[in-house]
Amino acid sequence: MSYTQILLETDGPVATITLNRPSALNAVTWRLLEEVEQALDELSQDDNVVVAIITGAGDKAFCSGIDISEVKDDDMLKARAIGRRIHDTDKAVRMFPKPVIAKVRGACLGAGLELAVSCDMIISTEDARFGFPHMHIGIPSIVEAAILPQAIGIMRTRELCFTADFWDGCKAEQVGLVNHAVPTDQLDAEVDALAKKLSGWSPLAMSVQKEIINKWMDSDLQSAIDFSINSVAINFASEDQKEGMAAFLEKRRPVFKGR
């Protein structure tokens, strides 16, 4: 599949998917969602890639939400179809077997925020804008917004969805919506440092950790704990576990291989 609405670049163990519709503030289209999912599938098969970054082209927006010009005349069935299309892409991000970092400048709204919270971590500028402006256009917030009660609590979720207010990066960090909000000129360095750190760990251990975290989110407590214990037990059969523990005892840096 050729990419027309995203850019896909790799630099050693780090891959970057850039939503590339800056003239439309990187608004979501059906095609863009398909391309993001295809890029993730491509990267999942690349053993050299350990960490992925999703960002938006330009300085004005990570993603301003769904492209209203594409959906404004949709009937009920088409509206449900685009909702499912958004969910399929966001779920692909959550299920991607490697850590994904959302790198956010400017507006991160609606479907763009749903994409961001589907990532494993969010790093933003202090002046980024987060929100669900759906009330302005007469529809509720849906799809991966369902993650928000776990991320920021039910009261903050209600505030964000009912008021349609925008939160800057500082408030988003304060309430736990983003991991770190930094000055604009430090965003690249902050994300690069995080990606470098993650790319030094065992890819296998990180993949299993992501599966465990997803199970924590989706299951009852006992099922999540049982899954965690079994996953770690299986991980003990890996070369990376042997190397990691040997390196700890020998007081040296481990050299991980597993992917």
C-alpha angles and dihedrals in degrees: 000000000000116000120232103158102035137043121224118199134166128202110183109297094351124083125190126204111195121195098226110199100099094156087061093040087255091291117184121260130175089253094050091052091050091050094051090051092047091050090052090051090051092049093047088064094048108092091192092065115083103163133029129205124201117199142149130251117252131011101276103070147011086197127327094207132258118351099252092197088065097050108026094102097041120130123221096277094049091047090053090047094054090046090054090045090055090048093050091054095044091048089051088057092049093046095042104123094231133060115275123203121200109215107199131196123163122343120016103175141155111330088010091060090046088055092047095051088050088064120087095242137009124213115183143169117260091246096048114124122228126186154117105244093177094120088066090063098038103255134103127245112262146156115046090004079090087079092064100083088060092044102045107004131260097276094054090044091055090049093051095046100039100042099040086215121156120235121206121226093265094057091041089056092045093056095041099254092122130029097223135002114199138175112281094250091055099051097092093048093046093052093042091052092050093047091049091051094050093045089060094062127083107284089211093052091049092049091051090045090054091051090050093050091049089051090051088056098044105037142060115267099260094046090049092050093047091050090050093051093048092046093053091047090055090046089060088072091064128101089229092061091051092047094045095052094041090051091050092053092044091048095236137116113273122240106216124200109168120113 
